[in-house]
């Protein structure tokens, strides 16, 4: 697999996990959303996308600790993360 293909797959996995995080939050399954945002953060770090890591860390902070209600602004932070991921983009294979 080429470096380009690997990069596309890395980004696709991150986007998939971010979408799952959003779906979980919409279902009010905030513990699942917290789990997914941790996956997103880890994968962004591995990919070296440090600016996006900062955005995802804000989402994690607003979602709070397991078993708690998220703090106000978590939805807006999730939209910011989605926009940040969209800005990364890639050329399809």
Residue frames as a rotation matrix with the C-alpha (Angstrom) as fourth column:
UNK 1
0.588 0.809 0.000 0.00
0.809 -0.588 0.000 0.00
0.000 0.000 -1.000 0.00
UNK 2
-0.153 -0.645 0.748 1.34
0.588 -0.668 -0.456 3.43
0.794 0.371 0.482 -0.90
UNK 3
-0.852 -0.219 -0.476 1.86
0.514 -0.523 -0.680 6.26
-0.100 -0.824 0.558 1.57
UNK 4
-0.803 0.594 0.041 -1.01
-0.534 -0.749 0.392 8.14
0.263 0.293 0.919 -0.06
UNK 5
-0.066 0.793 -0.605 -3.36
-0.093 0.599 0.795 5.18
0.993 0.109 0.034 0.35
UNK 6
-0.383 -0.149 -0.912 -2.33
0.825 0.390 -0.410 4.78
0.416 -0.909 -0.026 3.97
UNK 7
-0.989 -0.020 -0.149 -3.01
0.083 -0.900 -0.428 8.47
-0.126 -0.435 0.891 4.63
UNK 8
-0.492 0.866 -0.086 -6.45
-0.586 -0.257 0.769 8.30
0.643 0.429 0.634 3.00
UNK 9
0.034 0.501 -0.865 -7.36
0.343 0.807 0.481 5.29
0.939 -0.313 -0.144 5.14
UNK 10
-0.712 -0.336 -0.616 -6.10
0.690 -0.178 -0.701 7.03
0.127 -0.925 0.359 8.31
UNK 11
-0.927 0.375 0.017 -8.29
-0.375 -0.925 -0.066 10.06
-0.008 -0.068 0.998 7.63
UNK 12
-0.257 0.872 -0.416 -11.27
-0.409 0.291 0.865 7.88
0.875 0.393 0.282 6.70
UNK 13
-0.217 0.126 -0.968 -11.01
0.707 0.704 -0.067 6.02
0.673 -0.699 -0.242 10.02
UNK 14
-0.914 -0.147 -0.379 -10.88
0.376 -0.663 -0.648 9.28
-0.156 -0.734 0.661 11.93
UNK 15
-0.723 0.689 -0.048 -13.93
-0.633 -0.632 0.446 10.62
0.277 0.353 0.894 10.10
UNK 16
-0.154 0.663 -0.733 -15.80
0.031 0.744 0.667 7.36
0.988 0.080 -0.135 10.72
UNK 17
-0.431 -0.068 -0.900 -15.10
0.853 0.295 -0.430 7.55
0.295 -0.953 -0.069 14.47
UNK 18
-0.980 0.095 -0.176 -16.07
-0.030 -0.941 -0.337 11.22
-0.197 -0.325 0.925 14.59
UNK 19
-0.464 0.862 -0.206 -19.37
-0.575 -0.116 0.810 10.42
0.674 0.494 0.549 12.85
UNK 20
-0.095 0.384 -0.919 -20.00
0.496 0.818 0.290 7.60
0.863 -0.428 -0.268 15.35
UNK 21
-0.807 -0.231 -0.543 -19.26
0.588 -0.392 -0.708 10.06
-0.049 -0.891 0.452 18.17
UNK 22
-0.860 0.510 -0.017 -21.83
-0.505 -0.846 0.169 12.48
0.072 0.154 0.985 16.77
UNK 23
-0.198 0.808 -0.555 -24.41
-0.250 0.505 0.826 9.72
0.948 0.302 0.102 16.33
UNK 24
-0.349 0.010 -0.937 -23.88
0.775 0.565 -0.283 8.59
0.526 -0.825 -0.205 19.93
UNK 25
-0.952 -0.018 -0.305 -24.34
0.202 -0.787 -0.583 12.13
-0.229 -0.617 0.753 21.21
UNK 26
-0.614 0.781 -0.114 -27.53
-0.648 -0.417 0.638 12.51
0.450 0.466 0.762 19.21
UNK 27
0.054 0.600 -0.799 -28.75
0.110 0.791 0.602 9.30
0.992 -0.120 -0.023 20.85
UNK 28
0.505 0.035 0.863 -27.72
-0.732 -0.512 0.449 10.81
0.458 -0.858 -0.233 24.22
UNK 29
0.896 -0.374 -0.240 -25.25
0.433 0.856 0.283 7.94
0.099 -0.358 0.929 24.70
UNK 30
0.818 -0.538 0.206 -22.58
-0.525 -0.843 -0.117 10.26
0.237 -0.012 -0.971 26.04
UNK 31
0.386 -0.715 0.583 -20.33
-0.374 0.456 0.808 7.51
-0.843 -0.530 -0.091 27.34
UNK 32
0.434 -0.198 0.879 -20.10
0.758 0.607 -0.238 6.10
-0.487 0.770 0.413 23.81
UNK 33
0.902 -0.103 0.420 -19.43
0.185 -0.786 -0.590 9.62
0.391 0.610 -0.689 22.49
UNK 34
0.669 -0.691 0.273 -16.61
-0.673 -0.409 0.616 9.95
-0.314 -0.596 -0.739 25.05
UNK 35
0.308 -0.529 0.791 -15.15
0.220 0.848 0.482 6.64
-0.926 0.026 0.377 23.95
UNK 36
0.610 0.001 0.793 -15.28
0.789 0.099 -0.607 7.68
-0.079 0.995 0.060 20.30
UNK 37
0.930 -0.293 0.224 -13.69
-0.233 -0.938 -0.257 11.07
0.285 0.186 -0.940 20.88
UNK 38
0.440 -0.815 0.378 -10.77
-0.467 0.152 0.871 9.34
-0.767 -0.559 -0.313 22.63
UNK 39
0.289 -0.292 0.912 -10.32
0.686 0.728 0.016 7.16
-0.668 0.621 0.411 19.53
UNK 40
0.845 0.079 0.528 -10.39
0.460 -0.610 -0.645 10.28
0.271 0.788 -0.552 17.37
UNK 41
0.817 -0.562 0.128 -7.80
-0.555 -0.708 0.435 12.00
-0.154 -0.427 -0.891 19.55
UNK 42
0.275 -0.737 0.618 -5.48
-0.059 0.629 0.776 8.99
-0.960 -0.249 0.129 19.51
UNK 43
0.341 -0.096 0.935 -5.71
0.856 0.443 -0.267 8.61
-0.389 0.891 0.233 15.73
UNK 44
0.949 -0.013 0.315 -5.21
0.130 -0.894 -0.429 12.34
0.287 0.449 -0.846 15.13
UNK 45
0.623 -0.767 0.152 -2.08
-0.555 -0.297 0.777 12.23
-0.551 -0.569 -0.610 17.29
UNK 46
0.134 -0.557 0.819 -0.69
0.389 0.790 0.474 9.26
-0.911 0.256 0.323 15.34
UNK 47
0.496 0.149 0.856 -1.46
0.869 -0.080 -0.489 11.08
-0.004 0.986 -0.169 12.08
UNK 48
-0.550 -0.805 -0.222 0.37
0.815 -0.575 0.068 14.17
-0.183 -0.144 0.973 13.33
UNK 49
-0.183 0.597 0.781 -2.68
0.489 -0.634 0.599 16.42
0.853 0.491 -0.176 13.00
UNK 50
-0.694 -0.297 -0.656 -1.97
0.709 -0.122 -0.695 18.47
0.127 -0.947 0.295 16.10
UNK 51
-0.894 0.427 0.138 -4.33
-0.429 -0.903 0.012 21.38
0.130 -0.049 0.990 15.41
UNK 52
-0.052 0.903 -0.426 -7.20
-0.451 0.359 0.817 18.91
0.891 0.234 0.389 15.04
UNK 53
-0.346 -0.141 -0.928 -6.11
0.659 0.668 -0.347 17.19
0.668 -0.731 -0.138 18.26
UNK 54
-0.993 -0.061 -0.100 -6.66
0.114 -0.712 -0.693 20.48
-0.029 -0.700 0.714 20.11
UNK 55
-0.456 0.888 -0.048 -10.19
-0.787 -0.378 0.488 20.74
0.416 0.260 0.872 18.72
UNK 56
0.088 0.471 -0.878 -10.97
-0.019 0.882 0.471 17.12
0.996 -0.024 0.087 19.68
UNK 57
-0.689 -0.379 -0.618 -9.58
0.600 0.180 -0.780 17.68
0.407 -0.908 0.103 23.18
UNK 58
-0.864 0.460 0.205 -12.08
-0.501 -0.820 -0.276 20.52
0.041 -0.341 0.939 23.58
UNK 59
0.013 0.883 -0.470 -14.88
-0.603 0.382 0.701 18.14
0.798 0.274 0.537 22.65
UNK 60
-0.138 -0.140 -0.981 -13.62
0.478 0.858 -0.189 15.62
0.868 -0.494 -0.051 25.21
UNK 61
-0.958 -0.262 -0.113 -13.42
0.231 -0.478 -0.847 18.31
0.168 -0.838 0.519 27.88
UNK 62
-0.596 0.792 0.136 -16.99
-0.789 -0.608 0.084 19.44
0.149 -0.057 0.987 27.25
UNK 63
0.093 0.610 -0.787 -18.32
-0.280 0.774 0.568 15.89
0.956 0.167 0.243 27.21
UNK 64
0.194 -0.057 0.979 -16.85
-0.959 -0.219 0.177 15.50
0.205 -0.974 -0.097 30.68
UNK 65
-0.754 -0.515 0.407 -16.40
-0.635 0.730 -0.253 12.40
-0.167 -0.449 -0.878 32.78
UNK 66
-0.713 0.490 -0.501 -18.28
0.086 0.771 0.631 9.12
0.696 0.407 -0.592 32.24
UNK 67
-0.347 0.698 -0.626 -21.72
0.911 0.408 -0.050 9.07
0.221 -0.588 -0.778 33.77
UNK 68
-0.439 0.170 -0.882 -22.12
0.382 -0.854 -0.354 12.86
-0.813 -0.492 0.310 33.78
UNK 69
0.713 0.650 0.263 -24.06
0.581 -0.338 -0.740 15.26
-0.392 0.681 -0.619 31.62
UNK 70
-0.164 -0.786 0.596 -21.96
0.955 -0.277 -0.103 17.15
0.246 0.552 0.797 29.07
UNK 71
-0.367 -0.043 -0.929 -21.28
0.464 -0.874 -0.143 20.82
-0.806 -0.484 0.341 29.61
UNK 72
0.723 0.655 -0.221 -22.95
0.175 -0.483 -0.858 23.45
-0.669 0.581 -0.464 27.43
UNK 73
0.400 -0.523 -0.753 -21.28
-0.811 -0.584 -0.026 23.93
-0.426 0.621 -0.658 24.07
UNK 74
-0.279 -0.556 0.783 -20.40
-0.134 0.830 0.541 20.30
-0.951 0.046 -0.306 23.37
UNK 75
0.483 0.545 0.685 -22.55
0.602 0.361 -0.712 20.25
-0.636 0.756 -0.153 20.23
UNK 76
0.946 -0.184 -0.268 -20.88
-0.301 -0.805 -0.511 23.34
-0.122 0.564 -0.817 18.83
UNK 77
0.046 -0.982 0.184 -17.47
-0.775 0.081 0.626 21.83
-0.630 -0.171 -0.758 19.62
UNK 78
-0.071 -0.003 0.997 -18.45
0.322 0.946 0.025 18.68
-0.944 0.323 -0.066 17.72
UNK 79
0.869 0.411 0.275 -19.45
0.401 -0.263 -0.877 20.78
-0.288 0.873 -0.393 14.72
UNK 80
0.638 -0.722 -0.267 -16.11
-0.728 -0.679 0.095 22.58
-0.250 0.134 -0.959 14.91
UNK 81
-0.221 -0.707 0.672 -14.34
-0.344 0.701 0.624 19.21
-0.913 -0.094 -0.398 14.92
UNK 82
0.344 0.419 0.840 -16.35
0.614 0.577 -0.539 18.09
-0.711 0.701 -0.059 11.88
UNK 83
0.994 0.014 -0.110 -15.42
-0.063 -0.744 -0.665 21.29
-0.091 0.668 -0.739 10.07
UNK 84
0.268 -0.962 0.047 -11.76
-0.805 -0.197 0.559 20.85
-0.529 -0.188 -0.828 11.03
UNK 85
-0.196 -0.289 0.937 -11.77
0.136 0.938 0.318 17.30
-0.971 0.190 -0.144 9.67
UNK 86
0.719 0.515 0.466 -13.46
0.545 -0.002 -0.838 18.51
-0.431 0.857 -0.282 6.50
UNK 87
0.826 -0.457 -0.331 -10.73
-0.526 -0.835 -0.162 21.13
-0.202 0.308 -0.930 6.07
UNK 88
-0.073 -0.874 0.481 -8.06
-0.391 0.469 0.792 18.39
-0.918 -0.130 -0.375 6.24
UNK 89
0.711 0.546 -0.444 -9.62
-0.598 0.135 -0.790 16.65
-0.371 0.827 0.422 3.29
UNK 90
-0.394 -0.812 0.432 -7.87
-0.179 0.528 0.830 14.37
-0.902 0.249 -0.353 0.83
UNK 91
-0.254 0.253 -0.934 -8.09
-0.967 -0.041 0.252 13.41
0.025 0.967 0.255 -2.80
UNK 92
0.618 0.545 0.567 -10.11
-0.564 0.809 -0.162 10.20
-0.547 -0.220 0.808 -3.15
UNK 93
-0.339 -0.763 0.550 -8.21
-0.151 0.621 0.769 7.14
-0.929 0.178 -0.325 -4.35
